[in-house]
Amino acid sequence: MRTKIRYVATALGLSASLALVGCAATASDGSGSDAPTSIVIDTAFTLETGDPGRNYVPTGYLVSKALYETLLDFDGSDESTPVPGLASYTQNDDATVFTFTLEEGRVFSDGAPITADDVVFSLNRVKGMTESKANFLMAGIEVVKVDDSTVELRTETPSLKLPALMTNPSLAILNSELVIANGGTTDNSDAAEEFLNSTSAGSGPYVLDSLDFESQVVLTENEEYNGPEDIDFTRVVIRSVSESATQKMNLEGGDSQVAVDLSGDQVAGLGDGVNVFSTPSAQTIFLLVNQNADVAGVTANPEFASAVRYALDYPALLELAGAGSEQATGVIPPSFLGALTDGVEQDLDAAKAALEASGYAGETITLEYPNDYPVGGVSFTPLAERVQSQLAAAGISVELAPAPFTTQIDEYVNGREAFSIWFWGPDYADSANFLPFSAGAKVGLRAGWTAEQAPSILELAAAAENATSMDEREGAFSAFAKALQEQGPFVPLIVPGSNIATADYISGVAYNSTWTMDIAELQAK
Amino acid sequence: MGKNTRARSGHPARSPLAGYLLRRLGVSVLLLFGVTIVTFSLANLVPGNPIVAALGEGAASNPATVAAYIEKHGLDQPLPVQYVNYLANLFQGDMGVSLRTGQPVASDLAKAVPATIEVAIGAIIVSLAVGVALGALAAYRRGKLSDQLVRVISLIGLSIPTFWMALVSFNIFFLQLRIAPGSGRLSPVLSPPPTVTGLYTVDALLAGQWVTFMDAMAHLMLPVFVLSLFTIGLLTRFVRTSVLEVLDADYVRAGRAKGLSGPRMLFGYVLRGASLPILTIVGLAFGSLLSGTVLVEAVFAWPGLGSYAYNSATSLDLPGVMGVGLVVGLIYLVINFAVDLLYGVLDPRVRLA
């Protein structure tokens, strides 16, 4: 009898526990009839620091953008023209002196006013911390205080990219007094990172509540914020969810309200109750055809690159990329100044003629690519297989040589790959990011393309770099992109889409190539 | 003679157990030392440039940043010097700074290990309860329909890819049936309990946060279910085989002949007799659960040791890889040690040996 009673009690206890577990599970679905004041954003974390001055990774930018403000900003998805952020600006005719005037009355999250001293400290901190990944953004820029609300940024040579640079969240304006009190300096002795990992010191719409590099970041409303954003969500949880299939199910199940990393195929399968914002990203996936005969043999002949360029069926490649993607018209993606309107079209006769002129005699060419690093949902293995089959149809024999990203990238950056698939994205929203594709520049050299091999390209790149007016600049970048399209060792393939999916009651998603989206702009309909 | 002599000369007699423990401790330290050598060598043999992987293309093109990075992490030193430096720091409790997270590896692991331990303990408890019951049932019903059924079930448990099972079960129980919560260790509306052990369930109880405890339990359900499927299959087959062997033993036959009842026979003789091999397999299964839950952790966004190991390896985060290697090595040593001690508890003959 006592045994039976024990069994019954145990069963009742288990039932009660399961019921409570069920209740907890139901309560956690995040749904409710009242207007929601909090949202959950799922993304595959790339987060290394809470210190904006040391950050250089996408999730870090997403977080920094919500916590901090920069001198300049972009309006929604329009990355062509910087607009005032904490300051407005003017420039001299030579585009070498940029004068920033701070907006009046703006304050940090502790109520302290934002002054020119904060700007000078924040920018000089990034410039002085050579160990910061963001350090190169401040290369060649001198910061000078004019008065309490005015700062000048000076460069040796014309630098029309500077306004776009000042939108980068790494160059956020910090509360200098607070940061200095917690170890902040303007050189490598800076010790404020730990403080900034637990407390934000900015003027953005949100403040940092908690930060865990492996699981989640929690933001709450900045009560002192007096900027232009009118936030709807007073609490934001940004979660680390590396598996995009899980992101999709969390969104569909109401456990999250925003999924950042869904592929084109995944968003196509989303049902009712979900909005999808699809747009071309700022990444360009391209083929590299090495011009160094020692590395590459026959591919070093420029005619071989032309043969590859005209042999490919670009719309067929684009099928692999899904929603939001476009054919790459050149190395500069479509949303940037100087991007070409039309890409290369397949021309098998031209490919055949170029192949003959190249001296190709049927050798098998090895195509290398990272096989564990999809870009914008585009996996390189199926892309490589399709390239292989299209080139085979044009008479070029290709064997595939995939490898992990971390192994492959070393070969790529050191120019040891004859023929490979890679990608390029901007560090800040400006076409100057694509000048490294020039002969003799960083990416050009990875393709074994030296300055001596293409002096005309160098001139075009210099003209784009040193332009002093926007009209002149746009023309120069277009000419640079066109020349690369015709004679460069790169064959741009795809600009993959960015697909941000949200619960249907959320609006205001605007893709940005650096900070993905501005969380403060998300609104409850 | 020896014992008394030592006692008279002022050296206290050491018990056999103390001697055994000391020997094991010494061997464990040597093994851990070996683990550091192997992990360090392997980590540095992997092709790839950790500087580019850690800094990214933009920063890696900036000579000042690269120089500062090399100096900060001592990468300009020859590998043997780097290894000695690592060991010297390790003796002071410093496992280095993760190149990926920028945080001390020790503090990263202090969060990742409890997350995995929590789910692994859940899985091993469920596996033990179900696996032993099914295995014993199958052995007792050898050749009958229930035996065949159990063998099929265990085969399924062993055969289904864990990653696929994780996705399917998440879809069914969370998305379709709505009886399980979403991914992660806690619902986003809740904050983690104050850290004492790092196990959310335990810490929530210690803090008296009942809702947090129930929510953490709810989030454990699916990962535990998926992870335990494989170990249930493994244990079931092992228990069946072990119990069958014991059932054929003379002392069991004698017990049966004397009329001992089923449950008394099972728990008093059969399972006790089969406990040593079962204990071995449980130890191994627990170790593999702690170190090999990468894909399940990815699906359930569980920030545990498996995810940390995977992320460290794929980003060439050598301090992270070293830290994981050490922790996993330590886990296996502790488990083996615990299993050996339990051998002695369960079987006095082992103790005497």
Interface residues (C-beta under 8 A of the other chain):
Chain A: S17 L20 V21 G22 C23 A24 A25 T26 A27 S28 D29 G30 S38 V40 D42 L47 E48 T49 R54 Y56 V57 T130 E131 S132 K133 A134 N135 F136 A139 N188 E193 S210 D212 F213 E214 S215 Q216 V218 V237 R239 S240 V241 S242 E243 A245 T246 M249 N250 E252 G253 D255 S256 D372 P404 F405 T406 T407 I409 D410 V413 D427 K442
Chain B: V46 P47 G48 N49 V52 A53 L55 G56 E57 G58 A59 A60 S61 N62 A64 T65 A67 A68 Y69 K72 R100 T101 G102 Q103 D108 K111 A112 L167 F170 N171 F174 L175 R178 I179 A180 P181 G182 S183 G184 R185 S187 P188 V189 L190 S191 V211 M214 D215 M217 A218 M221 A298 V299 F300 A301 P303 S307 Y308 T314 S315 L316
